[in-house]
Structures are given as C-alpha cells and as structure tokens.
Amino acid sequence: MNQRNFQRELDKIIERITDESRVPRLLLHSCCAPCSSYVLEYLSQYFAITVFYYNPNISPTEEFEHRVKEQRRLIETLPVRHLVCLEVGPYEPERFYEMARGLEHEPEGGERCFRCYRLRLEETARLAAAGGYDYFATTLTLSPLKNAAKLNEIGEELSGIFSVKYLPSDFKKRDGYKRSIELSREYGLYRQNYCGCVFSR
C-alpha cells in the first residue's frame, strides 16, 4: 500500500481555493507558538485563520500560561497576508488525566499520545462546526516526534462526525520544521523541551 503524501493533498486543496474569490476560514489547533510559526506564515497566504489554543495536556499551569503568552505575541508580530486571530480554549487538565487513566506507563508516541491528539482535535472540530469554519487543522504534524499519519486519520474521522472539512497536512515537509526553528530564533520564541504533559516531562 502506497504511503499517502499529505503535503501533495494539501497542495491540491490550496490550488483549488486560490481560484475562488472568497478567502476560506480555517480553525487551526496550535500546540505552541514555535510549531505554529511556519504553519501561520504558510497558510495565512490562503486562509483567514483563527488559532485555537486548546491543550489540556500541558502541565503545570504556569507552562500553559507561558505558551499562551508566546502564542499571542507571535500572532501580534508575525506579518501575514490574511487575518489571524487567537481563541484560547479552557484549561482543563482534568480531562487529560481522565483520558490518560490506565495509560500512564505507555511509551511516548503510543496510545496515550493518540488519545491526546483526539481529545484536542475533537474540540477543534466541534468548534469549527459550531463557528461555520470551512476547514480545521492542527500544527501538530510539524513535529518530527508526532505521528502525522495518525493525526490525519483522526482529523478525517472527526470531519465525518462533525461535518466540517479537515485540512490534511504534514507540515514538517519542505523544511517546515527547519523554518519553524528559524522563525523561533527570529522572534525570540520560547521553545519548550517537552511536549507539555507530565509524562513527557
């Protein structure tokens, strides 16, 4: 079975929407400012974006607040073609711990992480549907440590459940991850050394 090329699929969608007169609205789940930097630079050429910062996995509270602050600062300073707004979701660590129950000793990148992807993407899809967005997506596929195929699988499943289009992605392609490091340096962004949850720390 051939491995899907999510970047090529995204290219085709972008090619199609650039022929349309209306700028589509995208609800973009973001895990942190550094990962969103390249994604915003890239996608804001084609979409009006609301960054949805929903990450109940992050621990402790101070870390969550620090990342929100950096996300807001980046959005306020990054030059973009189309409007980028920020919506900060509620901080609900109890939802994460409930989800992770029984999976505390799972290895990094395993089932616990997959459920965490789903928790965050489900909230994004729900909000995208309620807000009448054209698409939803996540910055998580930028990281070389995240499973892009699994993220896209979850996103597509939720697209069917909530009747809102999912934007396929593998943002680390075409040096996306490298560019995020350059932008983080350029804007002096805080680059955390763990994904955010107490287990990864």
C-alpha positions as a Markdown table, in Angstrom:
| # | Residue | x | y | z |
|---|---|---|---|---|
| 1 | Met | 0.0 | 0.0 | 0.0 |
| 2 | Asn | 1.4 | 3.4 | -1.0 |
| 3 | Gln | 2.0 | 5.9 | 1.8 |
| 4 | Arg | -0.1 | 8.9 | 1.4 |
| 5 | Asn | 1.5 | 12.2 | 0.6 |
| 6 | Phe | -0.4 | 14.7 | 2.8 |
| 7 | Gln | 1.5 | 17.7 | 1.5 |
| 8 | Arg | 0.5 | 16.9 | -2.0 |
| 9 | Glu | -3.1 | 16.6 | -1.0 |
| 10 | Leu | -2.9 | 20.0 | 0.7 |
| 11 | Asp | -1.3 | 21.5 | -2.4 |
| 12 | Lys | -4.3 | 20.4 | -4.4 |
| 13 | Ile | -6.7 | 22.0 | -2.0 |
| 14 | Ile | -4.8 | 25.2 | -2.0 |
| 15 | Glu | -4.7 | 25.2 | -5.8 |
| 16 | Arg | -8.5 | 24.8 | -5.8 |
| 17 | Ile | -9.2 | 27.6 | -3.3 |
| 18 | Thr | -6.9 | 30.1 | -4.9 |
| 19 | Asp | -9.3 | 30.0 | -7.9 |
| 20 | Glu | -12.2 | 31.1 | -5.6 |
| 21 | Ser | -13.0 | 34.7 | -4.9 |
| 22 | Arg | -13.7 | 34.1 | -1.2 |
| 23 | Val | -10.9 | 33.5 | 1.4 |
| 24 | Pro | -11.8 | 30.4 | 3.3 |
| 25 | Arg | -11.9 | 30.4 | 7.1 |
| 26 | Leu | -9.6 | 27.9 | 8.9 |
| 27 | Leu | -9.7 | 26.9 | 12.6 |
| 28 | Leu | -6.1 | 25.9 | 13.3 |
| 29 | His | -5.4 | 24.0 | 16.5 |
| 30 | Ser | -2.0 | 25.0 | 17.9 |
| 31 | Cys | 0.2 | 23.3 | 20.4 |
| 32 | Cys | 2.6 | 26.2 | 20.8 |
| 33 | Ala | 4.0 | 29.3 | 19.1 |
| 34 | Pro | 7.1 | 27.7 | 17.6 |
| 35 | Cys | 5.1 | 25.0 | 15.8 |
| 36 | Ser | 2.5 | 27.5 | 14.6 |
| 37 | Ser | 5.1 | 29.9 | 13.3 |
| 38 | Tyr | 5.9 | 28.2 | 10.0 |
| 39 | Val | 2.3 | 27.0 | 9.6 |
| 40 | Leu | 0.9 | 30.5 | 10.0 |
| 41 | Glu | 3.5 | 32.0 | 7.7 |
| 42 | Tyr | 2.5 | 29.4 | 5.1 |
| 43 | Leu | -1.3 | 29.0 | 5.4 |
| 44 | Ser | -2.1 | 32.7 | 6.1 |
| 45 | Gln | -1.4 | 33.3 | 2.4 |
| 46 | Tyr | -4.5 | 31.3 | 1.6 |
| 47 | Phe | -6.8 | 31.3 | 4.6 |
| 48 | Ala | -8.3 | 33.6 | 7.2 |
| 49 | Ile | -7.1 | 31.8 | 10.3 |
| 50 | Thr | -8.3 | 31.6 | 13.9 |
| 51 | Val | -5.7 | 29.9 | 16.0 |
| 52 | Phe | -7.4 | 27.7 | 18.6 |
| 53 | Tyr | -5.1 | 27.1 | 21.6 |
| 54 | Tyr | -6.6 | 24.1 | 23.3 |
| 55 | Asn | -4.1 | 22.0 | 25.2 |
| 56 | Pro | -5.4 | 20.4 | 28.5 |
| 57 | Asn | -2.4 | 18.1 | 28.4 |
| 58 | Ile | 0.1 | 20.9 | 29.4 |
| 59 | Ser | 1.5 | 20.8 | 32.9 |
| 60 | Pro | 1.9 | 22.8 | 35.1 |
| 61 | Thr | -0.5 | 25.8 | 34.8 |
| 62 | Glu | 2.4 | 28.2 | 34.6 |
| 63 | Glu | 3.7 | 26.4 | 31.5 |
| 64 | Phe | 0.2 | 26.6 | 29.9 |
| 65 | Glu | 0.1 | 30.3 | 30.6 |
| 66 | His | 3.6 | 30.9 | 29.3 |
| 67 | Arg | 2.8 | 29.1 | 26.0 |
| 68 | Val | -0.4 | 31.2 | 25.6 |
| 69 | Lys | 1.5 | 34.4 | 26.1 |
| 70 | Glu | 4.1 | 33.4 | 23.4 |
| 71 | Gln | 1.3 | 32.3 | 21.0 |
| 72 | Arg | -0.4 | 35.7 | 21.4 |
| 73 | Arg | 2.9 | 37.6 | 20.9 |
| 74 | Leu | 3.7 | 35.7 | 17.8 |
| 75 | Ile | 0.3 | 36.4 | 16.2 |
| 76 | Glu | 0.6 | 40.1 | 17.1 |
| 77 | Thr | 4.1 | 40.4 | 15.4 |
| 78 | Leu | 4.2 | 37.9 | 12.5 |
| 79 | Pro | 3.4 | 39.6 | 9.1 |
| 80 | Val | 0.6 | 37.8 | 7.4 |
| 81 | Arg | -1.5 | 38.2 | 4.2 |
| 82 | His | -4.9 | 37.4 | 5.7 |
| 83 | Leu | -6.3 | 37.9 | 9.2 |
| 84 | Val | -5.0 | 35.7 | 12.0 |
| 85 | Cys | -6.9 | 35.7 | 15.3 |
| 86 | Leu | -6.5 | 33.8 | 18.6 |
| 87 | Glu | -9.0 | 31.9 | 20.6 |
| 88 | Val | -7.7 | 30.4 | 23.8 |
| 89 | Gly | -9.7 | 27.3 | 24.9 |
| 90 | Pro | -10.3 | 26.5 | 28.5 |
| 91 | Tyr | -7.5 | 24.9 | 30.5 |
| 92 | Glu | -9.0 | 21.5 | 31.5 |
| 93 | Pro | -6.2 | 19.3 | 32.8 |
| 94 | Glu | -8.7 | 17.0 | 34.5 |
| 95 | Arg | -10.0 | 16.0 | 31.0 |
| 96 | Phe | -6.4 | 15.0 | 30.0 |
| 97 | Tyr | -5.9 | 13.0 | 33.2 |
| 98 | Glu | -9.2 | 11.2 | 32.8 |
| 99 | Met | -8.3 | 10.3 | 29.2 |
| 100 | Ala | -4.8 | 9.1 | 30.3 |
| 101 | Arg | -6.0 | 6.9 | 33.1 |
| 102 | Gly | -4.6 | 3.4 | 32.7 |
| 103 | Leu | -2.1 | 4.6 | 30.1 |
| 104 | Glu | 0.3 | 6.4 | 32.4 |
| 105 | His | 3.1 | 3.9 | 31.6 |
| 106 | Glu | 2.6 | 3.8 | 27.8 |
| 107 | Pro | 5.7 | 4.8 | 25.9 |
| 108 | Glu | 5.9 | 8.3 | 24.3 |
| 109 | Gly | 4.3 | 8.3 | 20.9 |
| 110 | Gly | 1.9 | 5.4 | 21.8 |
| 111 | Glu | -1.8 | 5.0 | 22.6 |
| 112 | Arg | -1.8 | 7.8 | 25.3 |
| 113 | Cys | -0.5 | 10.3 | 22.7 |
| 114 | Phe | -3.0 | 9.1 | 20.1 |
| 115 | Arg | -5.8 | 9.7 | 22.6 |
| 116 | Cys | -4.4 | 13.1 | 23.4 |
| 117 | Tyr | -4.4 | 14.0 | 19.7 |
| 118 | Arg | -8.0 | 13.0 | 19.5 |
| 119 | Leu | -9.0 | 15.0 | 22.6 |
| 120 | Arg | -7.6 | 18.2 | 21.2 |
| 121 | Leu | -8.7 | 17.6 | 17.6 |
| 122 | Glu | -12.2 | 16.7 | 18.7 |
| 123 | Glu | -12.6 | 20.0 | 20.5 |
| 124 | Thr | -11.2 | 21.8 | 17.4 |
| 125 | Ala | -13.7 | 20.0 | 15.0 |
| 126 | Arg | -16.6 | 20.8 | 17.4 |
| 127 | Leu | -15.7 | 24.5 | 17.5 |
| 128 | Ala | -15.1 | 24.6 | 13.7 |
| 129 | Ala | -18.5 | 23.1 | 13.0 |
| 130 | Ala | -20.3 | 25.5 | 15.5 |
| 131 | Gly | -18.4 | 28.5 | 14.1 |
| 132 | Gly | -19.1 | 27.8 | 10.5 |
| 133 | Tyr | -15.5 | 27.4 | 9.5 |
| 134 | Asp | -14.6 | 26.0 | 6.1 |
| 135 | Tyr | -11.8 | 23.8 | 7.5 |
| 136 | Phe | -10.0 | 22.7 | 10.6 |
| 137 | Ala | -6.4 | 21.6 | 11.0 |
| 138 | Thr | -3.6 | 21.2 | 13.6 |
| 139 | Thr | 0.0 | 22.3 | 13.8 |
| 140 | Leu | 1.0 | 19.0 | 15.5 |
| 141 | Thr | 2.0 | 17.5 | 12.1 |
| 142 | Leu | 5.0 | 19.9 | 12.1 |
| 143 | Ser | 6.9 | 18.0 | 14.8 |
| 144 | Pro | 9.1 | 15.1 | 13.7 |
| 145 | Leu | 8.1 | 13.5 | 17.0 |
| 146 | Lys | 4.4 | 13.4 | 16.2 |
| 147 | Asn | 2.7 | 10.8 | 14.0 |
| 148 | Ala | 1.3 | 12.7 | 11.0 |
| 149 | Ala | -0.5 | 9.7 | 9.6 |
| 150 | Lys | -2.4 | 9.1 | 12.8 |
| 151 | Leu | -3.2 | 12.8 | 13.2 |
| 152 | Asn | -4.6 | 12.9 | 9.7 |
| 153 | Glu | -6.6 | 9.7 | 10.3 |
| 154 | Ile | -8.2 | 11.2 | 13.4 |
| 155 | Gly | -8.8 | 14.5 | 11.7 |
| 156 | Glu | -10.6 | 12.8 | 8.8 |
| 157 | Glu | -12.7 | 10.7 | 11.1 |
| 158 | Leu | -13.8 | 13.8 | 13.1 |
| 159 | Ser | -14.5 | 15.6 | 9.8 |
| 160 | Gly | -17.2 | 13.0 | 9.1 |
| 161 | Ile | -18.6 | 13.2 | 12.6 |
| 162 | Phe | -18.9 | 17.0 | 12.8 |
| 163 | Ser | -19.5 | 17.7 | 9.1 |
| 164 | Val | -16.6 | 20.2 | 8.7 |
| 165 | Lys | -13.7 | 19.7 | 6.3 |
| 166 | Tyr | -10.3 | 18.6 | 7.6 |
| 167 | Leu | -7.2 | 20.1 | 6.0 |
| 168 | Pro | -4.7 | 17.2 | 5.5 |
| 169 | Ser | -1.1 | 18.1 | 6.4 |
| 170 | Asp | 2.4 | 17.1 | 7.1 |
| 171 | Phe | 3.9 | 20.5 | 7.8 |
| 172 | Lys | 7.4 | 19.1 | 8.5 |
| 173 | Lys | 7.8 | 18.5 | 4.8 |
| 174 | Arg | 9.5 | 21.1 | 2.6 |
| 175 | Asp | 11.7 | 22.1 | 5.5 |
| 176 | Gly | 8.7 | 23.3 | 7.5 |
| 177 | Tyr | 10.3 | 22.1 | 10.8 |
| 178 | Lys | 13.6 | 23.8 | 9.9 |
| 179 | Arg | 11.8 | 27.0 | 9.1 |
| 180 | Ser | 9.9 | 26.9 | 12.4 |
| 181 | Ile | 13.3 | 26.8 | 14.2 |
| 182 | Glu | 14.5 | 29.8 | 12.1 |
| 183 | Leu | 11.3 | 31.8 | 12.9 |
| 184 | Ser | 11.6 | 30.9 | 16.6 |
| 185 | Arg | 15.1 | 32.3 | 16.6 |
| 186 | Glu | 14.0 | 35.4 | 14.7 |
| 187 | Tyr | 11.1 | 36.2 | 17.0 |
| 188 | Gly | 12.9 | 35.0 | 20.2 |
| 189 | Leu | 10.2 | 32.4 | 20.9 |
| 190 | Tyr | 10.3 | 30.2 | 23.9 |
| 191 | Arg | 11.0 | 26.7 | 22.7 |
| 192 | Gln | 9.9 | 24.2 | 25.4 |
| 193 | Asn | 12.0 | 21.0 | 25.8 |
| 194 | Tyr | 9.0 | 18.6 | 26.3 |
| 195 | Cys | 5.6 | 18.2 | 24.5 |
| 196 | Gly | 3.7 | 19.6 | 27.5 |
| 197 | Cys | 2.3 | 16.7 | 29.6 |
| 198 | Val | 3.7 | 15.5 | 32.9 |
| 199 | Phe | 4.5 | 12.1 | 31.3 |
| 200 | Ser | 6.7 | 13.6 | 28.5 |
| 201 | Arg | 8.5 | 15.8 | 31.1 |
